[in-house]
Amino acid sequence: MHSGIVSIVGRPNVGKSSLLNALVGRKVSIVSHKPQTTRHRIQGVVNREGGQIVFVDTPGLHRRETRKLNRVMNEQAAASLYDIDLIVFVVEANRWTEEDAAVLQRLEGLGTPVGLVVNKIDRIADKAALLPELQKLTAMRDYAFVVPLSALKRNNVDALLGELFQRLPEGPPLYPEDQIVGYDDAFLVAELVREKLTRNLHQELPYSLTVGVESYEREGRLDRVEAVIWVEREGQKKIVIGEDGETLKQVGTSARRELERLLGRKVFLKLWCRVRENWSDDLKALKQFGLTGE
Protein backbone atom coordinates (compact mmCIF):
# COMPACT_ATOMS: atom_id res chain seq x y z
CA MET A 1 0.00 0.00 0.00
CA HIS A 2 1.22 3.47 -0.88
CA SER A 3 -0.17 6.65 0.65
CA GLY A 4 0.88 10.23 1.18
CA ILE A 5 0.00 13.90 1.48
CA VAL A 6 0.21 16.18 -1.55
CA SER A 7 0.01 19.95 -1.19
CA ILE A 8 -1.40 22.05 -4.04
CA VAL A 9 0.21 25.50 -4.05
CA GLY A 10 0.33 28.56 -6.28
CA ARG A 11 -0.66 32.20 -6.47
CA PRO A 12 -4.33 33.18 -6.09
CA ASN A 13 -6.74 32.35 -8.92
CA VAL A 14 -4.67 29.81 -10.88
CA GLY A 15 -7.30 27.09 -10.39
CA LYS A 16 -6.02 25.17 -7.37
CA SER A 17 -9.50 24.52 -5.97
CA SER A 18 -10.84 23.50 -9.38
CA LEU A 19 -7.92 21.11 -9.71
CA LEU A 20 -8.61 19.55 -6.32
CA ASN A 21 -12.26 19.03 -7.24
CA ALA A 22 -11.27 17.45 -10.56
CA LEU A 23 -8.79 15.12 -8.86
CA VAL A 24 -11.24 13.95 -6.20
CA GLY A 25 -14.11 13.71 -8.68
CA ARG A 26 -16.57 15.84 -6.70
CA LYS A 27 -16.80 19.27 -5.15
CA VAL A 28 -14.46 19.46 -2.19
CA SER A 29 -13.29 23.06 -2.29
CA ILE A 30 -15.41 26.10 -3.16
CA VAL A 31 -14.67 27.92 -6.39
CA SER A 32 -15.22 31.45 -7.67
CA HIS A 33 -13.63 33.78 -10.19
CA LYS A 34 -12.47 36.05 -7.36
CA PRO A 35 -8.91 35.49 -6.09
CA GLN A 36 -8.23 34.38 -2.50
CA THR A 37 -11.54 32.55 -2.19
CA THR A 38 -9.86 29.64 -0.35
CA ARG A 39 -9.05 30.57 3.26
CA HIS A 40 -8.43 27.17 4.83
CA ARG A 41 -6.27 24.15 4.18
CA ILE A 42 -8.89 21.96 2.51
CA GLN A 43 -8.34 18.21 2.39
CA GLY A 44 -9.64 15.89 -0.30
CA VAL A 45 -8.93 12.16 -0.54
CA VAL A 46 -8.40 10.01 -3.63
CA ASN A 47 -8.45 6.22 -3.24
CA ARG A 48 -7.21 3.81 -5.88
CA GLU A 49 -6.33 0.12 -5.73
CA GLY A 50 -3.13 -0.05 -3.71
CA GLY A 51 -2.92 3.67 -2.97
CA GLN A 52 -4.39 6.76 -1.32
CA ILE A 53 -3.57 10.44 -1.80
CA VAL A 54 -4.60 13.12 0.67
CA PHE A 55 -4.62 16.45 -1.17
CA VAL A 56 -4.32 19.77 0.63
CA ASP A 57 -5.73 22.79 -1.21
CA THR A 58 -4.14 25.93 0.22
CA PRO A 59 -4.92 29.64 0.19
CA GLY A 60 -3.10 31.34 -2.66
CA LEU A 61 0.29 32.70 -1.65
CA HIS A 62 0.28 36.45 -2.16
CA ARG A 63 2.70 39.26 -1.44
CA ARG A 64 0.41 41.94 -0.03
CA GLU A 65 -0.64 41.44 3.60
CA THR A 66 -3.02 44.35 4.04
CA ARG A 67 -4.92 42.74 6.93
CA LYS A 68 -4.28 40.09 9.57
CA LEU A 69 -6.52 37.76 7.54
CA ASN A 70 -4.10 38.00 4.59
CA ARG A 71 -1.15 37.25 6.88
CA VAL A 72 -2.91 34.24 8.41
CA MET A 73 -3.77 32.88 4.95
CA ASN A 74 -0.14 33.23 3.87
CA GLU A 75 1.00 31.45 7.04
CA GLN A 76 -1.38 28.55 6.40
CA ALA A 77 -0.24 28.24 2.79
CA ALA A 78 3.44 28.35 3.80
CA ALA A 79 2.88 25.74 6.53
CA SER A 80 1.48 23.36 3.91
CA LEU A 81 4.96 23.10 2.36
CA TYR A 82 6.26 21.03 5.29
CA ASP A 83 5.62 17.51 6.61
CA ILE A 84 4.20 16.38 3.28
CA ASP A 85 5.32 13.96 0.58
CA LEU A 86 4.85 15.92 -2.66
CA ILE A 87 4.12 19.46 -3.81
CA VAL A 88 2.08 20.37 -6.88
CA PHE A 89 2.95 23.88 -8.07
CA VAL A 90 0.08 25.21 -10.20
CA VAL A 91 0.56 27.98 -12.75
CA GLU A 92 -1.67 29.37 -15.46
CA ALA A 93 -0.82 28.66 -19.10
CA ASN A 94 0.67 31.69 -20.87
CA ARG A 95 0.47 33.88 -17.77
CA TRP A 96 3.53 34.09 -15.52
CA THR A 97 3.42 36.86 -12.90
CA GLU A 98 5.61 38.25 -10.14
CA GLU A 99 3.44 36.36 -7.66
CA ASP A 100 4.22 33.10 -9.48
CA ALA A 101 7.91 33.94 -9.18
CA ALA A 102 7.45 34.63 -5.45
CA VAL A 103 5.84 31.20 -4.93
CA LEU A 104 8.63 29.52 -6.88
CA GLN A 105 11.17 31.26 -4.66
CA ARG A 106 9.42 29.87 -1.57
CA LEU A 107 9.88 26.37 -2.98
CA GLU A 108 13.63 26.76 -3.25
CA GLY A 109 15.62 24.72 -0.76
CA LEU A 110 12.77 22.36 0.15
CA GLY A 111 13.64 18.69 0.20
CA THR A 112 10.14 17.73 -0.96
CA PRO A 113 9.75 16.81 -4.66
CA VAL A 114 7.87 19.47 -6.63
CA GLY A 115 5.81 18.78 -9.73
CA LEU A 116 4.63 21.50 -12.09
CA VAL A 117 1.03 21.69 -13.31
CA VAL A 118 0.27 24.11 -16.14
CA ASN A 119 -3.46 24.72 -15.85
CA LYS A 120 -6.08 26.26 -18.16
CA ILE A 121 -4.60 24.87 -21.38
CA ASP A 122 -8.17 24.76 -22.75
CA ARG A 123 -7.81 28.51 -23.29
CA ILE A 124 -4.98 27.97 -25.77
CA ALA A 125 -6.39 27.38 -29.26
CA ASP A 126 -3.03 26.52 -30.84
CA LYS A 127 -1.58 23.74 -28.69
CA ALA A 128 1.74 24.02 -30.57
CA ALA A 129 2.20 27.35 -28.77
CA LEU A 130 2.27 25.44 -25.50
CA LEU A 131 5.66 23.83 -26.16
CA PRO A 132 7.80 26.99 -25.87
CA GLU A 133 5.79 27.92 -22.77
CA LEU A 134 6.67 24.58 -21.14
CA GLN A 135 10.31 24.97 -22.14
CA LYS A 136 10.43 28.40 -20.51
CA LEU A 137 8.84 27.14 -17.29
CA THR A 138 10.96 24.01 -16.94
CA ALA A 139 14.13 26.05 -17.39
CA MET A 140 13.37 27.78 -14.08
CA ARG A 141 13.62 24.63 -11.92
CA ASP A 142 14.30 20.91 -12.07
CA TYR A 143 10.76 19.58 -11.53
CA ALA A 144 9.93 15.98 -10.60
CA PHE A 145 7.36 16.02 -13.42
CA VAL A 146 5.44 18.45 -15.61
CA VAL A 147 1.77 18.00 -16.53
CA PRO A 148 -0.23 20.44 -18.69
CA LEU A 149 -3.97 20.09 -18.09
CA SER A 150 -7.35 21.73 -17.80
CA ALA A 151 -8.91 21.36 -14.36
CA LEU A 152 -12.14 22.91 -15.61
CA LYS A 153 -12.50 20.43 -18.49
CA ARG A 154 -10.81 17.63 -16.49
CA ASN A 155 -8.43 17.04 -19.38
CA ASN A 156 -5.23 15.14 -18.53
CA VAL A 157 -6.10 14.95 -14.81
CA ASP A 158 -5.52 11.18 -14.81
CA ALA A 159 -1.97 11.77 -16.08
CA LEU A 160 -1.31 13.90 -12.99
CA LEU A 161 -2.73 11.22 -10.70
CA GLY A 162 -0.45 8.67 -12.36
CA GLU A 163 2.61 10.85 -11.73
CA LEU A 164 1.66 11.28 -8.09
CA PHE A 165 0.77 7.68 -7.27
CA GLN A 166 4.08 6.33 -8.56
CA ARG A 167 5.94 8.70 -6.22
CA LEU A 168 4.03 7.97 -3.00
CA PRO A 169 5.88 6.33 -0.11
CA GLU A 170 4.79 2.98 1.25
CA GLY A 171 2.34 3.16 4.12
CA PRO A 172 -1.24 2.49 5.28
CA PRO A 173 -4.16 4.73 4.28
CA LEU A 174 -4.45 7.95 6.28
CA TYR A 175 -8.26 8.03 5.98
CA PRO A 176 -10.95 5.32 5.70
CA GLU A 177 -11.38 4.24 2.07
CA ASP A 178 -14.95 5.60 1.89
CA GLN A 179 -13.95 9.09 3.07
CA ILE A 180 -13.19 11.72 0.44
CA VAL A 181 -13.08 14.92 2.51
CA GLY A 182 -11.03 15.83 5.57
CA TYR A 183 -13.65 18.00 7.28
CA ASP A 184 -17.13 17.73 8.78
CA ASP A 185 -20.52 18.70 7.35
CA ALA A 186 -20.70 21.95 9.35
CA PHE A 187 -17.54 23.17 7.63
CA LEU A 188 -19.08 22.27 4.26
CA VAL A 189 -22.17 24.34 5.06
CA ALA A 190 -20.11 27.41 5.99
CA GLU A 191 -17.96 27.15 2.88
CA LEU A 192 -20.88 26.67 0.47
CA VAL A 193 -22.75 29.64 1.93
CA ARG A 194 -19.61 31.75 1.55
CA GLU A 195 -19.21 30.56 -2.06
CA LYS A 196 -22.77 31.63 -2.92
CA LEU A 197 -22.20 35.00 -1.27
CA THR A 198 -18.96 35.46 -3.20
CA ARG A 199 -20.74 34.77 -6.47
CA ASN A 200 -23.75 36.98 -5.69
CA LEU A 201 -21.97 40.00 -4.23
CA HIS A 202 -19.73 42.37 -6.14
CA GLN A 203 -16.44 44.18 -5.64
CA GLU A 204 -14.68 43.81 -2.29
CA LEU A 205 -17.58 42.79 -0.04
CA PRO A 206 -16.86 39.00 -0.20
CA TYR A 207 -13.46 39.70 1.42
CA SER A 208 -15.19 41.41 4.34
CA LEU A 209 -17.44 38.51 5.31
CA THR A 210 -17.11 35.07 6.81
CA VAL A 211 -19.58 32.36 7.79
CA GLY A 212 -19.90 30.35 10.98
CA VAL A 213 -22.31 27.52 11.84
CA GLU A 214 -24.17 28.13 15.10
CA SER A 215 -26.03 24.80 15.31
CA TYR A 216 -26.21 21.57 13.34
CA GLU A 217 -28.80 18.95 14.26
CA ARG A 218 -29.60 15.72 12.47
CA GLU A 219 -33.17 14.42 12.67
CA GLY A 220 -33.58 11.21 10.68
CA ARG A 221 -33.13 12.19 7.03
CA LEU A 222 -33.22 15.92 7.79
CA ASP A 223 -30.34 18.21 8.75
CA ARG A 224 -31.30 21.42 10.56
CA VAL A 225 -28.59 24.07 10.31
CA GLU A 226 -28.32 27.65 11.52
CA ALA A 227 -25.41 29.75 10.25
CA VAL A 228 -24.27 33.34 10.75
CA ILE A 229 -22.78 35.56 8.06
CA TRP A 230 -20.38 37.99 9.72
CA VAL A 231 -19.64 41.34 8.11
CA GLU A 232 -17.66 44.38 9.26
CA ARG A 233 -20.15 47.24 8.87
CA GLU A 234 -23.89 47.88 9.04
CA GLY A 235 -23.91 48.98 5.40
CA GLN A 236 -22.49 45.60 4.38
CA LYS A 237 -25.20 43.83 6.36
CA LYS A 238 -27.87 45.64 4.35
CA ILE A 239 -26.24 44.54 1.10
CA VAL A 240 -25.99 40.89 2.22
CA ILE A 241 -29.64 40.81 3.26
CA GLY A 242 -30.84 42.69 0.20
CA GLU A 243 -34.15 44.42 -0.40
CA ASP A 244 -36.89 42.56 1.47
CA GLY A 245 -34.31 39.88 2.31
CA GLU A 246 -34.10 38.77 -1.33
CA THR A 247 -30.30 38.38 -1.56
CA LEU A 248 -30.09 36.34 1.63
CA LYS A 249 -32.96 34.17 0.43
CA GLN A 250 -31.25 33.49 -2.92
CA VAL A 251 -27.98 32.60 -1.20
CA GLY A 252 -29.73 30.29 1.26
CA THR A 253 -31.73 28.51 -1.43
CA SER A 254 -28.71 27.97 -3.66
CA ALA A 255 -26.57 26.68 -0.78
CA ARG A 256 -29.34 24.39 0.50
CA ARG A 257 -29.88 22.78 -2.90
CA GLU A 258 -26.20 22.04 -3.35
CA LEU A 259 -25.91 20.71 0.20
CA GLU A 260 -28.79 18.32 -0.42
CA ARG A 261 -27.11 17.09 -3.59
CA LEU A 262 -23.72 16.59 -1.91
CA LEU A 263 -25.03 15.09 1.34
CA GLY A 264 -27.91 13.09 -0.11
CA ARG A 265 -30.18 14.39 2.65
CA LYS A 266 -32.87 17.02 3.15
CA VAL A 267 -31.52 20.26 4.61
CA PHE A 268 -33.26 23.06 6.49
CA LEU A 269 -30.90 26.05 6.40
CA LYS A 270 -31.47 29.24 8.38
CA LEU A 271 -29.14 32.19 7.75
CA TRP A 272 -28.53 35.27 9.86
CA CYS A 273 -26.31 38.28 9.20
CA ARG A 274 -24.47 40.07 12.03
CA VAL A 275 -21.81 42.76 12.35
CA ARG A 276 -18.42 42.40 14.00
CA GLU A 277 -16.43 45.49 13.22
CA ASN A 278 -13.03 45.04 11.58
CA TRP A 279 -13.02 41.27 12.18
CA SER A 280 -10.60 40.61 9.28
CA ASP A 281 -7.90 42.62 11.08
CA ASP A 282 -8.67 41.25 14.57
CA LEU A 283 -6.62 38.20 15.55
CA LYS A 284 -9.05 37.29 18.34
CA ALA A 285 -11.95 37.26 15.87
CA LEU A 286 -9.94 35.24 13.33
CA LYS A 287 -9.29 32.59 15.99
CA GLN A 288 -12.96 32.59 17.01
CA PHE A 289 -14.02 32.08 13.39
CA GLY A 290 -11.53 29.21 12.93
CA LEU A 291 -9.40 31.04 10.38
CA THR A 292 -6.02 30.76 12.09
CA GLY A 293 -5.62 26.98 11.85
CA GLU A 294 -5.43 26.72 15.65
Secondary structure, DSSP 8 states (H G I E B T S, - for coil): -EEEEEEEE-STTSSHHHHHHHHHTS--S---SSTT---S-EEEEEEETTEEEEEEE-----S---SHHHHHHHHHHHHTTSS-SEEEEEEETTB--HHHHHHHHHHTT--S-EEEEEE-GGG-S-GGGHHHHHHHHHTSS--SEEEE-BTTTTBTHHHHHHHHHTT--B---SS-TT--BSS-HHHHHHHHHHHHHHHHS-TTGGGG-EEEEEEEEEETTEEEEEEEEEESSHHHHHHHH-GGGHHHHHHHHHHHHHHHHHHSSEEEEEEEEEE-TTGGG-HHHHHHTT-S--
